[in-house]
Amino acid sequence: MSVLHHTVRTVTPFHDVSRKRRLGKVAAWFIGIAAVLALCHLAGFGLLDWFENLWQTMTAISPGYIVAGVFFQTIQTSLTALAWYSVLTAAFPDGGARYRDILAAYAAGVALNGVLPANIGSFASLLMYVALIRGSTFPGVIGATVVQKIFFVLIGAFVYVYLFISVPGTLNLQLGIVDAHRLLVPLLIVGGGVLVALLVKVFWSRVKGLWEKAKQGGSILEHKRDYVVKVLLPSFGSWIAKLVVVGIFLAAYSIPVTFHTIMSVIGGNSLANLVSFTPGGVGITQVVNSVSLASVTTTTNAAAYSLGQQIIVTAWNITFATAVVTWVFGWTGGKQLVGTSYTGAKEEAAAQSAARKERKAEKKEGKRAEHDAGPGA
């Protein structure tokens, strides 16, 4: 870490006694940033257009809404990271993890999710946790992920149930389908149970070893009070902050702020995130929000709200993550950690895909060999 700090002191202007050197380094930073933006523009990344859209979005609403929105967005990120920290330190008590380390890794993943497809940022955060915590394993971190997600799965189910019940006619329609096909539900239950039993039987030998490691990630569940105080409450606070962010930006675009409109946006964003492979679910999020808010505002205004909130929050997430990662690890160390984790996330995803293809090929080859051998073999 001392080497990294020495590097940071070399390239930043804050520790120079000479005013001329400080001004020279500041000028060099501006020139370097301008050069990077120009190269990205020439390469077709359109960063200048993105900043232009960001500026137009920020000037379209009152600055007070923006300040309040990013303030509660920061609270949301910080509280979620606190829950992560509690789960991971319980799982790996000798790992030497600090809250600010976990905050930096989590914030970096959130920022990456805003600009990369398929939630690669979340995967990168997991790899950063493994790199930062001594003695940790990837299956153990996956187990910690399951524990950390318990509250969000339950609260997400609550949102879906609320929307399901609150939309007029939906409940009657669904009950009508069940009533018309009385054998459908028991058949689905039995069939699902048989399928799960078969999958467990087939794959148990493979996952048994991983399960033993993954259980370590859930160690905090053995201490119910710690789980409630250190994981459940911060997660609930994070979710409340998320609702407040939505409410603030709804108000900024003169859209009625009610429990129903906020739940509609939260549920719609969740669905969009599940089915979209675009960075941050951009595009489909705007479509879903336009539909869910159609009863309280125009389609154009709903789309403007959705895109405005997404652009501003994404820009702030990137800014916050950059600041925290630089503060915790230094510029060089932070860039290396995030870059390595991003590369590892892509490689891990590619490896899993290749492994699936290899298993399919082996299965086909086995069937072909049995067919060639014939029944008398």
DAFEN-V899786 format. One record per run of one state. SS is the DSSP state (H for helix, E for strand, L for the rest). FROM is the first residue (numbers start at 1). LEN is the number of residues. If there is no record, write none. Layout:
<<SS FROM LEN> <SS FROM LEN>>
This chain:
<<L 1 1> <H 2 10> <L 12 7> <H 19 24> <L 43 4> <H 47 14> <L 61 2> <H 63 29> <L 92 7> <H 99 17> <L 116 4> <H 120 13> <L 133 5> <H 138 29> <L 167 3> <H 170 11> <L 181 1> <H 182 36> <L 218 1> <H 219 4> <L 223 1> <H 224 29> <L 253 6> <H 259 17> <L 276 3> <H 279 3> <L 282 2> <H 284 9> <L 293 6> <H 299 31> <L 330 1> <H 331 43> <L 374 4>>
